[in-house]
């Protein structure tokens, strides 16, 4: 099937053909046959690099009205926005900003790119453009099974289908164990394929050789290791070197930020692909110790990528790799689920990661996502993915990852915090005003589809009691309604638990002496909420933070003897201290050095604190409370 045979304008056909897209890949042709260009609902469960973006574009370009493209990550939203913005004659908007805005101007675009959280927020805030949508494409729909993000995506899709009954839905996914369940839920045709434009072989390294699943072998020369050398690291270095020497690029995945930086330093010693000018360009983005380490590694053709990097550095690494100016990226697994950075060879050194309690195996789906990055269309004759093991682990790695199917996607909607969030949203947005009404709204969820025997009204009843106790919902007889606090909590897009904590903090502030209410007070309140990212509290810092908390105890809304659990509160105090010093003029480099925090972590916490301070200011209005410190802190945090 050819592009010029599709119902596209001459300008679009010319655009695709000029970019080398003339014939459709088999999965793309299958999607056309399933009706994706004729308003049909389609779930495409196909491998990375097999043409999902074109399927999405085809649906949106042939839709009878505006289209929405939902992504899980802001970085991916920016990449897709730039991709779609190159389409001739197509107006594209992007929405990743404030959660408390309806952004009515988005309705003027042919395509809007947004995260699922932003779409959920737009629905809560009554955005009129939502009702005019003709087509919605969901990228990475398998994230329905992810805690936190999954329930939001699930409710968003359920709500969109109720508000726009004739809506075309197109869901894109990596290969999972139960794509037919997602297709059945969405009343969509399933297009399932293992076809890739570049063949992929996957294997396990052990004893200086890789055995691939296609029956081929690869000998790997690993220099003798000394007593201080890590065998898995040296094998990874040898595998990366081999790929680069034969003209390929490589992604090397490890378990943590520290390991990514350490591996990059080790690979930099090999001078794989000198790129001195790239190092200079990275230096110009601003200096922190982490940034300087990155630029020095980049001079040798090696980069690293993790959430602790500043966003500008992450984007620069991604672009340099796509432009083939970097030979290798050492990364944490999150890179595999994000932006498009294919390589000839993927090396997965670590198959376990620390989850907070213990070292646990990485999910099969995550490993398959990493492996799927191997093989660059039009650049590589093949792709290779190698899991680094040894004689003792080889057989288990083959069984666990090479020959195994990815896990099934199961709804996480029954999580109590997710239920509280979405029950409040449904009532506050006016979609339901009774237990049965809320249950009816939730009957369209993936959870209800998977668990048809569950009594949703009973499930909701317990949550309603929680929300009443938080003063966010009123239940009078059979009628449910959001309180002023509940309506504002939902509108500000904070979780009910966060809303209740902020309200408690505001009430405590009103009882404090005026001279004790400071910017630290406001920051302690917003940092001691579940919507603020955790900050690592090291053993060496604990005594210092304890002393800081004692010194400023009169400014905090939680007394030290009442903090429960104390460790979590002390961590919140550390975050508040970092943010307070930021508002006082400390730069990122000073904070990174002083508090052993990544520059990207500082950026993300500043952004979160700005959002939460704005939410707290709005809740003050609902309480008729005068706490200008929230507003003042937000202004200081704003860029």
Secondary structure by P-SEA (a helix, b strand, c coil): cccccccccaaaaaaaaaaccccccaaaaaaaaaccccbbbbbbbccccccaaaaaaaaaaacccbbbbbbccaaaaaaaaaaaaacccbbbbbccccccccccccccccbbbbcaaaaaaaaaacccccccccbbbbcccccccccaaaaaaaaaaaaaaaacccbbbbbbbcccccaaaaaaaacbbbbccccccbbbbbbccccccccccccbbbbbbbccccccccaaaaaaaaaaaaaaaabbbbbbbcccaaaaaaaaaaaaaacccccaaaaaaaaaccccaaaaaaaaaaaacbbbbcccccaaaaaaaaaaaaacccccccccccccccccccccbbbbcccccccccccccccaaaaaaaaacccccccccbbbbbbbbccccaaaaaaacccccccccccccccaaaaaaaaaaaaaacccccaaaaaaaacccaaaaaccccaaaaaaaaaaaaaaaaccccccccbbbbcaaaaaaaaacccaaaaaaaaaaaaaaaacccccccaaaaaaaaaacccbbbbbbcccaaaaaaaaaaaaccccccccccccaaaaaaaaaaaaaaaaaaaacccaaaaaaaccccaaaaaaaaaaaaaaaaaaaaaaaaaccccaaaaaaaaaacc
